[in-house]
Amino acid sequence: MNSNYLNNANTKSALKTSMDYHLRCSLCKETPSKDCRDLFLATAFSLRDRMTERILETERIYQVAKAKRVYYLSMEFLIGRLLGDTLHNLGLFDLCREVLEETGIDIEEVRDQEKDAGLGNGGLGRLAACFLDSMATLNLAGFGYGIHYEYGLFKQEVDNGYQKEKPDNWLAEFSPWEIKRPDEKCIVPIYGRIEHFQDRAGEYNPMWLDWKVIMGIPFDIPVVGYGGKTVNWLRLYGAGSSTDFDIQIFNEGDYFRAVEQKVSSETITKMLYPLDTLKSGKELRLVQEYFLVACSLRDIVRRYLKEHDDFDDFPDSVAIQMNDTHPSLAVAELMRLLVDEYALPWDEAWEMTRKTLSYTNHTILSEALEKWPVNLLEQVIPRHLQIIYEINARFLKQVADLHPDNLDLVRRMSLIEEGENKMVRMSHLAMVGSHSINGVSALHTEILKKNNFADFHVLWPERFVNVTNGITQRRWLLKANPQLAQLISETIGDSWITDLGQLKRLESYAESEDFQDRFRRIKRTNKEVLGRIISRTAWVSVNPDSLFDVHVKRIHEYKRQLLKIFHIIYEYLQIVRGEKTPTVAKTYIFAGKAAPGYWVAKQMIKLIHNVGQVINSDKRLQDILRVVFLPDYRVSLAEKIIPAADLSEQISMAGTEASGTGNMKFMLNGALTVGTLDGANVEMLEEAGEENIFIFGLKAGEIEEMQRGNTYRPTEYYRSYPEIRMVIDAFRDNIFCPSEPGLFQWIYSRILHEEDPYFHLPDLLSYIRIQDKIEEEYQSQASWTKKAILNVARSGKFSSDRAISEYAGLIWKADAVKCGE
């Protein structure tokens, strides 16, 4: 198909011709076809034809404009299903729906043929996917680099309330979006040893010898900006072996060991995040992180040198963003490339490295800031460890010169954590090697500056900036909630699709009876759709007129699923004991995965199921309360849950959630938020207005003061408040495990006598009170709907377009490049 054809391809007849062509010539199938899988592939191939032409044209425009290129390095990209996004962004969704309807096929059946890409775990990956969409929509030369995992995190199944992990082989069925590029593969050296030599001038010249080779094979996935003018790409690297055997092993006659060595190289990118509790898992995870940065940086340098003869313009032509600490080895790898392979002097290479790299921190929790054992780095990447030590020595000299008598400061800021087992602090490496360090919400950034990275902030205050996270409205409203998107466009026009601030114009409709009625009917339709999913996957029937109270996210103690369960137990016991007459029917919906080795998180899932089993089988509550856990939380499921939610639970302990993006998606789709003053909730309160959000609990400063003074005594709360005592005693008394006595005794003991690091009890009473207020508010549907509409209208700040514009202006210094029609 030539480019002239494709330039005029946005007609129904052209799309149908293209799909028929691929059915016959790409799939060798008769036309017309009724097979939804065949139709999915034919549609995807037809879209890829159009994107390929635009990729080539976009690249030509970037070259002519000498555009600064932004490279986003991330271990995760949760891009979900791409068919719907691509159709919307190319402006072909309605045409495609009509073509399929003429063959008697619903487009939703075709979209359901696509598997979610298993390229991530949670919020980090969903954020990265939003950022790629925004970079393309804003006409930035922005590209993603990640790993081509064959298996995703895991497919979650539930057996008797317990999480069971099943392989998530998302690539078992062919992905039509990927373009394999074996001609651009990278050679990655690994393992080996360092020999200490001198060059002819007598300068130290270390040699990395006896290294093994991994091949990085790129797979490109097109990323279409809205309107289809700009098409960037996400490049994922899969690990392959060298085309040659280890000839020495082969010549020794051990053919099978030679083959085994080839196969072991290819396992590096088999699965996302291997368990790092075992040495083998730690090593594989480190190898994955190194593999990502080695492939990415070699490719970035290769692309740069296609247009330049030296590195003088490197920082002005290239920006590299490290998404969290996982890619922080980019600091050492870029230095290695510049110094070892391109013979730049250390100081010059260091200046280029620092000006090119920037670092986004995504966590406040100290245990989540990666550290790698020195002995493991020495085994896997000995040259990089040597470079890290050199960086550290020069950095600590700078610190010592400024503070000659403060050895404790030097120790705190060192890249190396001393001890019996020395560790490399990867966040320190990322900060020292970057010109910009950013948090992802106003509160998070302030906590980083005052607590986690206070010493670095004092040294380099100019490097610390805030860029609050955002989400793409194209996926999380236009695609996920098409009826609401249509209502908005009919009311204020469709400019909100690329300028979310335009939603502000909905404020004047918040009290319109007609608009409220249409808004409510859309919400109820979405609840009916989710209700059918719940019935099919969780075997629980729910009332679409009940309040859908939703807590969906990764299962972790700091996200406080347990606090939500405490409230449900309290409400249940009050009702069955005759202490409360319910006025609102409620459906409590949970979803999320627990890390396979995280016992407490997996017990949370079991607890949710047991509480649900007791409540759902209690005939006294048949039309009053329901508790549901939806298995295998993923992007495509989130797209069904979020539009149906009435209430969004964002109840992490204040000072623990960096930002959150689920909270923004719920707000955009007309759910009210109940939450602590944590992460981006603080800014959501400012935008929505305190009368349109439900805030409770201790503030981050209050918790920090209690932690510092060690003044929190759980037993005092237990003795002082009968509401708390009622809830905690339920675990001691086996109310929710009558056939398994003692199953949840650990919660009773842990909260009261061991530890409650996430302050459940101090926040429980406040949470109960705010839930009572929510129940009261929900009884006035006009008032509730007004608040919901105002939340949608005031969600403009939380677009990833705004976030990416801030990155481009504050950090990358990259300008948009106007691509053609």
C-alpha positions in Angstrom: 0.0 0.0 0.0 1.6 3.3 -1.1 1.7 6.5 0.9 -0.8 8.2 -1.4 -3.4 5.6 -0.6 -2.7 5.8 3.1 -3.0 9.6 3.1 -6.6 9.1 1.9 -7.3 6.1 4.0 -9.6 7.5 6.6 -12.8 6.4 4.8 -15.0 3.5 5.6 -14.4 1.9 2.2 -10.6 2.3 2.5 -10.6 0.7 5.9 -12.8 -2.2 4.8 -10.6 -2.8 1.8 -7.5 -2.8 4.0 -9.0 -5.2 6.5 -10.1 -7.5 3.7 -6.7 -7.4 2.2 -5.1 -8.5 5.5 -7.6 -11.2 6.1 -6.7 -12.8 2.8 -3.0 -11.9 2.3 -1.7 -11.7 5.9 -3.9 -14.3 7.6 -4.9 -16.4 4.6 -8.6 -16.3 5.6 -11.7 -16.0 3.5 -13.6 -12.7 3.5 -15.8 -11.6 5.0 -14.9 -13.3 8.3 -17.0 -13.7 11.4 -14.0 -14.8 13.6 -13.3 -12.1 16.1 -9.7 -13.0 16.5 -9.1 -12.8 12.8 -10.9 -9.4 12.6 -8.8 -8.1 15.5 -5.6 -9.0 13.7 -6.8 -7.6 10.4 -7.9 -4.4 12.0 -4.5 -4.1 13.9 -2.6 -4.7 10.7 -4.6 -2.1 8.9 -3.8 0.4 11.6 -0.2 -0.6 11.6 0.0 0.2 7.8 -1.2 3.7 8.6 1.1 4.1 11.6 4.2 2.9 9.7 3.9 5.7 7.1 3.5 8.2 9.9 6.4 6.8 11.9 8.7 7.4 8.9 7.3 10.8 8.3 7.6 11.8 12.0 11.2 10.7 12.0 11.9 12.8 8.9 10.4 15.8 10.4 12.4 15.4 13.6 15.6 15.1 11.6 14.9 18.3 9.6 14.0 20.2 12.8 17.0 18.8 14.6 14.6 18.1 17.5 15.9 17.3 20.9 15.0 13.7 21.7 13.7 12.6 25.0 14.2 9.0 26.1 12.1 7.6 28.9 13.8 4.6 30.6 11.4 2.5 32.6 11.2 -1.1 33.8 7.5 -1.0 33.3 5.0 0.2 30.6 1.5 -0.9 31.3 0.1 0.0 27.9 -2.9 -2.3 28.3 -4.8 -3.1 25.1 -3.9 -0.9 22.2 -6.7 -1.4 19.6 -9.1 1.0 21.2 -6.5 3.7 21.9 -5.1 3.5 18.4 -8.5 3.8 16.8 -9.4 6.8 18.9 -6.1 8.6 18.3 -6.2 7.9 14.6 -9.8 9.2 14.4 -11.0 5.8 13.1 -13.0 4.4 16.0 -16.5 5.2 14.6 -15.5 4.1 11.0 -14.2 0.8 12.3 -17.3 0.2 14.4 -19.4 0.8 11.3 -17.3 -1.6 9.2 -17.6 -4.3 11.8 -21.3 -3.7 12.4 -21.9 -4.3 8.7 -20.5 -7.8 9.1 -22.7 -8.3 12.2 -19.8 -8.0 14.7 -19.7 -5.8 17.8 -16.4 -3.8 18.0 -16.3 -4.7 21.8 -16.1 -8.4 20.9 -13.1 -7.7 18.6 -11.4 -5.5 21.3 -11.8 -8.3 23.8 -9.5 -10.5 21.7 -6.5 -8.5 22.7 -4.6 -9.4 25.8 -3.2 -6.8 28.2 0.5 -6.4 27.5 2.3 -7.9 30.5 4.9 -5.2 30.8 4.4 -3.9 34.3 3.1 -4.3 37.8 1.1 -1.2 38.8 1.1 2.6 38.9 4.7 3.0 37.7 3.8 1.3 34.5 0.4 2.9 34.0 2.1 6.3 34.5 4.8 5.5 31.9 2.1 4.5 29.4 0.2 7.8 29.9 3.5 9.8 29.5 4.2 8.1 26.1 0.7 9.0 24.9 1.1 12.7 26.0 4.6 13.0 24.4 3.2 11.9 21.1 0.1 14.1 21.4 2.2 17.1 22.3 4.4 16.5 19.3 7.5 15.9 21.4 10.3 13.7 20.1 9.8 11.4 23.0 10.4 7.6 23.1 10.2 4.9 25.7 12.7 2.2 26.4 11.8 -1.0 28.3 12.1 -4.7 28.4 10.3 -7.2 26.2 9.0 -9.5 29.0 7.6 -12.7 27.7 5.7 -13.3 30.9 4.0 -10.5 32.8 4.0 -10.3 36.6 1.5 -13.2 37.0 -2.1 -14.0 36.3 -4.0 -13.9 39.6 -6.5 -16.5 40.4 -8.3 -17.0 43.7 -8.8 -20.4 45.3 -10.8 -20.5 48.6 -9.8 -16.9 49.1 -6.1 -17.4 48.6 -4.2 -15.8 45.7 -2.8 -18.3 43.3 -0.2 -17.1 40.8 -0.4 -18.4 37.2 2.0 -17.7 34.3 0.9 -14.6 32.3 2.2 -15.5 28.9 0.8 -12.5 27.1 2.9 -13.2 24.0 1.6 -16.8 23.6 -0.7 -15.3 20.9 1.0 -13.1 18.3 1.0 -9.4 19.0 0.3 -7.5 15.7 1.7 -4.2 17.1 5.3 -5.2 17.5 7.9 -4.5 14.8 10.9 -6.7 15.4 14.2 -5.0 14.5 17.0 -7.7 14.5 19.1 -5.5 12.3 19.5 -3.1 15.2 20.4 -5.5 17.9 22.8 -4.5 20.7 25.8 -6.4 22.1 25.7 -6.3 26.0 28.9 -7.4 27.8 28.4 -8.9 31.3 30.3 -10.8 34.0 34.1 -11.2 33.5 36.9 -9.5 35.4 39.0 -6.3 35.5 42.7 -6.3 34.7 44.7 -3.3 35.8 46.9 -1.9 33.1 48.6 1.4 32.2 48.5 3.1 28.8 51.6 4.4 27.0 51.4 7.7 28.9 51.5 5.8 32.2 47.8 6.5 32.9 45.6 3.9 34.6 43.8 1.9 31.9 41.6 -0.9 33.3 40.5 -3.6 30.9 37.3 -5.5 31.3 38.1 -9.1 30.1 36.5 -12.5 29.7 33.0 -11.0 29.6 30.1 -13.0 28.2 27.7 -11.6 25.6 24.0 -11.0 25.7 22.2 -9.8 22.5 19.5 -7.2 22.9 16.9 -7.6 20.2 14.6 -4.6 19.8 10.8 -4.7 19.3 9.1 -1.4 18.5 5.5 -0.6 19.4 4.1 2.5 17.7 2.7 5.2 20.0 0.2 7.4 18.2 -0.5 10.9 19.4 -4.1 12.1 19.3 -5.0 13.2 15.8 -2.5 10.8 14.3 0.0 13.5 13.3 2.9 12.3 15.4 3.7 8.6 15.9 6.6 7.9 18.2 7.6 4.4 19.5 8.2 2.3 22.6 11.3 0.2 22.1 11.4 -3.1 24.1 14.5 -5.2 24.3 14.4 -9.0 24.4 17.4 -11.0 25.4 19.0 -13.4 22.9 22.2 -15.3 22.8 25.1 -14.7 20.5 24.8 -16.5 17.2 27.9 -18.4 18.2 28.4 -21.0 20.9 31.2 -20.7 23.4 33.7 -22.3 21.1 35.9 -23.5 23.9 33.1 -25.4 25.5 32.0 -26.7 22.1 35.5 -27.9 21.3 35.8 -29.7 24.6 33.0 -31.9 23.3 30.3 -30.6 25.7 27.8 -29.7 23.1 24.8 -29.8 25.5 26.5 -27.3 27.9 27.2 -25.0 25.0 23.5 -25.1 24.1 22.5 -24.6 27.7 24.6 -21.5 27.9 22.9 -20.0 24.8 19.4 -20.8 26.3 20.3 -19.2 29.7 21.0 -15.9 28.0 17.5 -15.9 26.6 15.8 -16.3 30.0 16.9 -12.9 31.1 13.7 -11.2 29.7 11.4 -14.2 30.3 9.5 -12.6 33.2 8.9 -9.4 35.0 10.5 -8.8 38.4 11.8 -12.3 39.5 11.6 -12.8 43.3 14.7 -11.2 44.8 14.5 -13.1 48.1 16.9 -15.7 46.7 20.4 -14.9 45.4 19.5 -16.2 41.9 16.4 -13.9 41.9 18.5 -10.9 43.0 21.1 -11.6 40.3 18.5 -11.9 37.6 16.8 -8.7 38.6 20.1 -6.8 38.6 20.9 -8.3 35.2 17.5 -7.1 33.9 18.1 -3.5 35.1 21.6 -3.5 33.6 20.3 -5.1 30.4 17.7 -2.3 30.0 20.2 0.6 30.4 22.9 -1.1 28.4 20.7 -1.7 25.4 19.0 1.7 25.7 22.1 3.8 26.0 23.9 2.0 23.2 20.9 2.6 21.0 20.6 6.3 22.0 24.3 6.9 21.3 24.0 5.1 18.0 21.1 7.3 16.9 23.0 10.5 18.1 26.1 9.6 16.1 24.1 9.1 12.9 23.7 12.9 12.9 26.8 14.1 14.7 30.6 13.6 14.4 31.4 14.1 18.1 29.7 14.4 21.5 29.9 18.2 21.8 26.1 18.5 21.3 25.0 15.4 23.2 23.3 17.1 26.2 21.6 19.6 23.9 20.3 16.9 21.6 19.5 14.2 24.1 17.5 14.0 27.4 17.2 10.8 29.3 14.7 10.4 32.1 15.2 7.6 34.7 11.8 6.5 35.9 12.5 5.6 39.5 15.7 3.9 40.7 15.5 0.8 38.4 17.4 2.5 35.5 19.9 4.3 37.7 22.8 2.2 36.4 22.4 4.5 33.4 24.8 6.8 35.2 27.6 4.2 35.3 26.8 2.8 31.8 26.8 6.2 30.1 30.2 7.0 31.8 31.5 3.6 30.6 30.5 4.2 27.0 31.9 7.7 26.9 35.2 7.0 28.7 35.9 3.4 27.7 34.5 3.1 24.2 34.7 6.7 23.0 37.8 7.8 24.9 36.4 11.0 26.4 38.3 12.5 29.4 36.6 11.7 32.7 35.6 15.3 33.6 34.1 15.9 30.1 32.2 12.6 30.2 30.9 13.3 33.6 29.6 16.8 32.7 27.8 15.3 29.7 26.3 12.5 31.8 25.0 14.8 34.4 23.5 17.3 32.0 21.8 14.5 30.0 20.3 12.4 32.8 17.4 13.3 35.1 15.8 11.2 37.9 12.2 10.8 39.0 11.7 9.4 42.5 8.5 7.5 43.1 8.7 6.4 46.7 9.0 7.7 50.2 9.4 4.3 51.8 13.1 3.7 52.5 12.8 0.0 51.9 11.7 0.7 48.4 14.9 2.7 47.5 17.0 0.0 45.8 20.3 -1.1 47.1 22.5 -3.7 45.5 25.2 -5.7 47.2 28.7 -4.7 46.2 29.8 -8.3 45.8 26.9 -9.0 43.4 27.8 -5.9 41.3 31.4 -7.0 41.2 30.3 -10.4 39.9 27.8 -9.2 37.3 29.2 -5.8 36.1 32.7 -5.3 37.5 33.6 -2.4 35.4 30.5 -0.5 36.4 31.3 -1.1 40.1 34.7 0.4 39.5 33.1 3.5 37.9 30.7 3.8 40.8 33.5 3.8 43.2 35.3 6.5 41.2 32.2 8.6 41.0 31.8 8.2 44.8 35.3 9.1 45.6 35.1 12.4 43.6 31.7 13.2 45.0 32.7 12.6 48.6 35.8 14.8 48.2 33.4 17.6 47.1 31.3 17.0 50.2 34.3 16.8 52.5 35.8 20.0 51.1 32.5 21.8 51.9 32.1 20.1 55.3 35.6 19.0 56.4 34.7 18.0 60.0 31.4 16.3 59.3 32.2 12.6 58.8 28.7 11.6 59.5 27.4 13.7 56.6 29.9 12.1 54.3 28.8 8.6 55.5 25.1 9.5 54.9 25.7 10.8 51.4 28.0 8.2 50.2 26.9 6.0 47.3 28.2 3.0 49.3 26.5 1.9 52.5 29.2 0.5 54.7 28.6 -2.5 56.8 29.3 -6.2 56.9 27.8 -6.5 53.5 28.5 -3.3 51.6 25.6 -2.0 49.4 25.4 0.5 46.6 22.6 3.1 47.2 21.0 3.3 43.7 19.0 6.5 44.5 22.2 8.2 45.5 23.8 7.2 42.3 20.8 8.5 40.3 20.9 11.9 42.2 24.6 12.4 41.9 24.5 11.6 38.2 21.5 13.8 37.3 21.0 17.5 36.7 17.3 17.2 37.9 15.6 15.3 40.7 11.9 15.4 40.9 9.1 14.1 43.1 5.7 13.4 41.7 3.4 15.4 44.0 3.8 18.6 45.9 3.7 16.8 49.3 6.0 14.0 48.1 8.7 16.5 46.8 8.6 18.4 50.1 9.1 15.2 52.0 12.0 14.2 49.8 13.6 17.6 50.4 13.1 17.7 54.1 13.5 14.0 55.0 14.7 11.3 52.6 17.2 13.4 50.6 17.6 16.4 52.8 21.4 16.3 52.6 21.3 16.4 48.8 18.8 19.1 48.8 21.0 21.3 51.0 23.9 20.6 48.6 21.9 21.1 45.4 18.6 22.9 46.0 18.4 23.9 42.4 18.2 20.3 41.2 15.0 19.5 43.1 11.7 20.2 41.3 8.2 18.9 41.5 6.2 17.5 38.6 2.8 16.2 39.9 1.8 13.0 38.1 -1.0 13.0 35.5 -3.1 10.6 33.4 -4.1 10.7 29.8 -7.7 11.6 29.3 -7.6 9.8 25.9 -7.5 6.4 27.6 -9.1 7.1 30.9 -12.1 9.0 29.7 -12.5 9.0 25.9 -11.8 5.3 25.6 -12.8 4.0 29.1 -16.0 6.0 29.5 -17.3 6.7 26.0 -20.8 7.7 27.1 -19.6 10.3 29.5 -17.0 11.5 27.0 -19.9 12.0 24.5 -22.0 13.9 27.0 -19.1 16.2 27.7 -18.3 16.8 24.1 -22.0 17.5 23.3 -22.1 20.0 26.1 -18.8 21.9 25.8 -17.2 20.6 22.6 -14.3 18.2 22.3 -11.3 20.5 22.9 -11.0 18.8 26.3 -9.5 15.8 24.6 -6.2 17.7 24.1 -6.8 20.4 26.7 -8.2 18.9 29.9 -8.5 22.3 31.5 -11.5 22.9 29.2 -13.5 20.7 31.5 -13.8 23.7 33.8 -16.6 24.8 31.6 -18.8 22.0 33.0 -19.1 23.8 36.3 -22.0 25.8 35.0 -23.9 22.6 34.3 -23.3 21.1 37.8 -26.8 22.0 39.0 -28.7 21.5 35.7 -31.4 18.9 36.3 -31.1 17.6 32.7 -27.3 17.3 32.8 -27.4 15.7 36.2 -30.0 13.2 35.0 -27.9 12.2 31.9 -24.8 12.0 34.1 -26.5 9.7 36.6 -27.9 7.4 33.8 -24.4 7.0 32.4 -23.0 6.1 35.8 -25.8 3.6 36.3 -25.1 2.0 32.9 -21.4 1.7 33.8 -22.4 0.1 37.1 -24.6 -2.4 35.3 -21.7 -3.4 33.1 -19.4 -3.8 36.1 -22.1 -5.7 37.9 -22.2 -8.3 35.1 -18.4 -8.6 35.3 -18.7 -9.1 39.1 -21.3 -11.8 38.7 -19.2 -13.6 36.1 -15.8 -13.5 37.8 -16.6 -13.2 41.5 -20.0 -15.0 41.6 -21.7 -12.3 43.6 -24.8 -10.4 42.5 -24.8 -6.7 43.2 -27.3 -3.9 43.1 -26.4 -1.2 40.6 -28.4 1.3 42.7 -26.1 0.7 45.7 -23.2 2.9 46.4 -20.1 1.4 44.7 -17.3 2.0 47.2 -14.0 1.0 45.4 -10.5 0.2 46.7 -8.4 -1.1 43.8 -4.6 -1.0 43.8 -1.6 -3.1 44.6 -2.1 -5.0 47.9 0.3 -3.4 50.4 0.1 -2.5 54.1 0.8 1.2 53.4 -2.2 1.4 51.0 -4.3 0.2 54.0 -6.8 -2.3 52.6 -6.9 -3.3 56.2 -8.4 0.0 57.3 -11.2 -0.4 54.7 -11.9 -3.9 56.0 -11.9 -2.6 59.6 -14.7 -0.2 58.6 -16.7 -2.9 56.8 -16.5 -5.1 59.9 -17.5 -2.2 62.1 -20.5 -1.5 59.9 -21.5 -5.1 59.7 -21.4 -5.7 63.4 -23.3 -2.5 64.1 -26.1 -3.6 61.8 -26.4 -7.2 63.0 -26.3 -6.1 66.6 -29.1 -3.6 66.0 -27.0 -0.6 66.7 -27.4 0.9 63.3 -30.2 1.1 60.7 -28.6 1.3 57.3 -29.9 4.1 55.0 -27.8 3.3 51.9 -27.1 0.0 50.2 -23.4 -0.4 49.6 -21.2 -2.6 47.4 -17.5 -2.7 48.5 -15.2 -3.6 45.6 -11.6 -4.6 46.0 -9.0 -5.6 43.4 -5.2 -5.8 43.3 -2.3 -8.2 43.3 -0.1 -9.1 46.2 3.6 -9.8 45.5 4.1 -13.6 45.6 6.5 -13.4 48.6 4.5 -10.9 50.6 2.7 -13.0 53.2 0.8 -10.2 54.9 -0.6 -8.9 51.5 -1.7 -12.3 50.5 -3.4 -12.7 53.9 -5.3 -9.5 53.1 -6.8 -11.1 50.1 -7.9 -14.1 52.1 -9.4 -11.7 54.8 -11.4 -9.8 52.1 -12.8 -13.0 50.8 -13.7 -14.3 54.3 -15.4 -11.1 55.3 -17.2 -11.1 52.0 -18.3 -14.7 52.5 -19.8 -14.0 55.9 -21.5 -10.7 54.9 -22.8 -11.9 51.4 -24.3 -15.1 52.9 -26.1 -13.2 55.7 -29.7 -13.0 54.6 -30.3 -10.0 56.9 -28.0 -8.0 54.7 -29.1 -9.3 51.3 -30.1 -5.9 49.9 -27.8 -3.9 52.1 -24.1 -4.9 52.0 -22.0 -6.7 49.5 -18.2 -7.3 49.5 -16.5 -8.3 46.3 -12.9 -9.1 45.3 -12.3 -9.0 41.5 -9.3 -11.2 40.5 -6.4 -10.3 38.1 -6.5 -6.5 38.3 -5.1 -5.1 35.1 -5.6 -2.1 32.8 -8.6 -3.5 30.9 -10.4 -4.4 34.1 -9.6 -0.9 35.6 -11.2 0.6 32.5 -14.5 -1.1 33.6 -14.2 -0.5 37.3 -13.2 3.2 37.4 -16.2 4.6 35.3 -18.6 2.6 37.6 -17.3 3.9 40.9 -19.2 6.2 43.2 -16.6 6.5 45.9 -12.8 6.2 45.4 -10.8 5.0 48.4 -7.4 6.7 48.6 -6.6 5.9 52.3 -2.9 5.3 52.5 -1.2 6.6 55.6 -0.3 10.2 55.1 3.3 10.6 54.1 3.6 7.2 52.3 2.0 7.5 48.9 4.2 9.5 46.5 1.3 10.6 44.3 -1.1 8.0 43.1 -2.7 8.1 39.7 -5.7 5.9 40.3 -7.1 8.8 42.5 -7.0 11.0 39.4 -8.7 8.5 37.1 -11.6 8.1 39.5 -11.9 11.9 39.9 -12.0 12.3 36.1 -14.8 9.7 35.8 -17.1 11.3 38.4 -16.3 9.4 41.6 -15.9 11.3 44.9 -12.7 10.7 46.8 -12.4 9.6 50.5 -8.8 9.9 51.4 -6.0 11.1 53.7 -3.9 14.2 53.0 -1.3 12.0 51.2 0.3 12.2 47.8 -1.7 14.0 45.1 -4.9 13.9 47.3 -3.6 17.2 48.7 -3.7 18.9 45.3 -7.0 17.2 44.5 -8.5 18.8 47.6 -7.2 22.2 46.4 -8.7 21.7 42.9 -12.0 20.1 43.8 -12.8 22.2 46.9 -13.1 20.8 50.4 -16.9 20.4 50.1 -16.5 18.0 47.2 -14.0 15.6 48.7 -13.9 13.6 52.0 -10.7 14.1 53.9 -9.9 12.3 57.2 -7.1 11.2 59.4 -3.8 12.4 60.7 -1.5 14.6 58.5 2.0 13.6 57.5 3.6 16.0 60.0 1.4 14.6 62.9 2.4 11.1 62.1 6.1 12.0 61.8 5.9 13.7 65.2 4.4 10.6 66.8 7.0 8.4 65.1 9.8 10.6 66.3 8.5 10.7 69.8 7.5 7.1 69.9 4.1 8.1 71.4 1.8 5.8 69.5 0.4 3.1 71.9 -2.2 0.8 70.1 -3.4 -0.7 73.3 -4.4 2.8 74.6 -6.7 3.2 71.5 -8.0 -0.3 72.1 -8.9 0.3 75.7 -10.3 3.9 75.2 -12.6 3.4 72.2 -15.3 0.7 72.1 -15.6 1.0 68.3 -12.0 0.0 67.9 -12.3 -2.7 70.5 -15.4 -4.2 68.7 -13.4 -4.4 65.4 -10.2 -5.8 66.8 -12.0 -8.4 69.0 -13.6 -9.8 65.8 -10.2 -11.2 64.8 -9.6 -12.7 68.3 -13.1 -14.2 68.3 -12.9 -15.9 64.9 -16.0 -14.2 63.6 -14.7 -14.3 60.0 -13.1 -17.7 60.2 -15.4 -19.9 62.2 -14.2 -23.1 60.4 -10.6 -22.1 60.7 -10.1 -20.8 64.3 -7.1 -18.6 64.7 -6.6 -17.8 61.0 -6.7 -14.1 61.6 -5.3 -14.1 65.2 -2.1 -12.6 63.7 -4.0 -9.3 63.0 -5.1 -9.0 66.6 -1.6 -9.6 67.8 0.2 -7.6 65.1 -1.9 -4.5 65.6 -2.0 -4.5 69.4 1.2 -6.2 70.6 3.7 -6.2 67.7 3.6 -3.2 65.4 1.2 -1.0 63.5 3.6 1.0 61.4 0.8 2.4 59.2 -1.3 3.9 62.1 -4.6 2.1 61.4 -6.0 2.6 64.9 -5.3 6.4 65.1 -7.1 6.9 61.8 -10.0 4.4 62.3 -12.4 6.6 64.3 -11.9 9.5 61.9 -12.5 7.1 59.0 -15.7 5.8 60.6 -17.0 9.3 61.1 -16.2 10.3 57.5 -18.0 7.2 56.2 -21.1 8.2 58.2 -21.0 11.6 56.4 -20.6 9.9 53.0 -23.7 7.8 53.7 -25.6 10.9 54.6 -24.5 12.8 51.5 -25.3 9.9 49.2 -28.9 10.0 50.2 -29.3 13.3 48.3 -28.6 12.2 44.8 -28.9 15.8 43.4 -26.2 17.0 45.8 -24.0 14.0 45.2 -24.3 14.3 41.5 -23.4 18.0 41.6 -20.2 17.1 43.6 -19.4 14.4 41.1 -19.8 16.7 38.1 -17.6 19.4 39.9 -14.9 16.7 40.4 -14.9 16.0 36.7 -14.9 19.7 35.9 -12.0 20.4 38.2 -9.7 17.5 37.2 -7.9 19.4 34.4 -4.7 19.8 36.4 -4.2 16.0 36.5 -3.7 15.5 32.8 -0.4 13.8 31.8 -0.3 16.5 29.1 0.3 19.1 31.8 2.9 16.9 33.5 4.8 16.2 30.3 4.7 20.0 29.4 6.3 20.6 32.8 9.0 17.9 32.2 9.7 19.4 28.8 10.0 22.9 30.1 11.6 22.5 33.5 13.8 19.4 33.0 14.3 18.3 29.4 14.4 21.8 27.7 12.7 20.1 24.7 10.3 21.9 22.3 7.4 20.5 20.4 7.9 19.8 16.7 4.9 20.5 14.6 4.2 17.4 12.5 2.1 17.5 9.3 -1.5 16.8 8.8 
